[in-house]
Amino acid sequence: MARRRNTVLAATGIVWLALAGVGVPAQADEVTGSADPSMIAAMERDLHLGSAQAKALVDRELAAGRTERDLRAALGTRFGGAWLTAGAATLVVAVTDPALADRVRAAGAEPKVVKHSERDLATIKSTLDKAPRPPSGAVSGWYVDTVTNTVVVRAHPDAVAAAGEFVKAGGADPGVVRVSVSADTPRTVERAPLGIYGGDRFTVPEGYCSLGFTVGNYVQHLNGWITAGHCGRTGDAATMGYGATGTFRGSVFPGNDYAWVSHDNYDFDYGPFGMPAVYNYQSDDGVRVEGLQEAPVGASICRSGFTSGWRCGTIQAKNETVNYLEGTVVGLTRTSACAEPGDSGGPYMSGGQAQGVTSGGSGNCTFGGTTFFQPLNPILRAYQLKLMSVNGALDPPA
């Protein structure tokens, strides 16, 4: 049992999900079930919900995620983004063509006509990504805000003018870009010194990070896990308990913040549950990894790490560029879940759907904070990886 425990991921509780819900019917290949008490308990604590409310929220969000996925594919360049209103009561889907409103309603969502498509806003944001980097203390980041149909630059209260100069230098359309005042100073969720809590982790010479999701590389015939890029460099050694070791096969930071680590000295297995799971010694149980369906803005999300365990919040923004002290990282997702040192690289999940790995943030789990995660699918594509799930080895969507 000890040997098997070192192949699994840092978290708690098994989640059995009910995927049938509002908006669209459940598809034949989607798993159904019930919600596990450990993740529901974290949602109750952090989102101030009752148990029944948390379970119902998971169902509504999974249905909304399927609807968003289908409409994004169907509407193409006329898709303007999507988000959930409070409590996942309504999925709002923005479109640039009013004639598509009935199609959105027929899918179970509420249409909103906007001027700019999601693709156009992403193009405008990319011009800022290529601009001269502003000081991290002045501009903390910038992102596509689908709710307001703009690109937002987050500036320190004393640096609004510097943010304006940054937008000007980047050549972005000032009519689409707005400056938002924020005192946050994001930092990577740094490696922590050893010996804080008992739980699953891996160590590097400077301290430890948390394991992300189990993956396989079918080109190199290797198995291992994904984590944050700032946890180690390509070629670095990673050590788990009971003598198990791994090697960083690829790592990117800054620019992106992801890495993948292969198991070195034993065959891959699924840990004590006989299935792909997110695991934590403290509870001796695990959350089933069922798929990689992306959750929409406004959805609840839970992250786990060795230091702080399960912590939940909501998705606040996607495609955010974060201006860390070490450099900028593009394409991150911002959430209201908290994190602590040593949580770096740990998994984010929405229901049983894998979302990404912890990058950084601000604040802490005593007073609250903001965190950013590196989305899962770009990591899988970069290293030709498949996500290990209870439904088999999954490729990222095209």
Order of alpha helices (4+ residues) and beta strands (2+ residues): alpha-beta-alpha-alpha-beta-beta-alpha-beta-alpha-beta-beta-alpha-beta-beta-beta-beta-beta-beta-beta-beta-beta-beta-beta-beta-beta-beta-beta-beta-beta-alpha-beta-beta
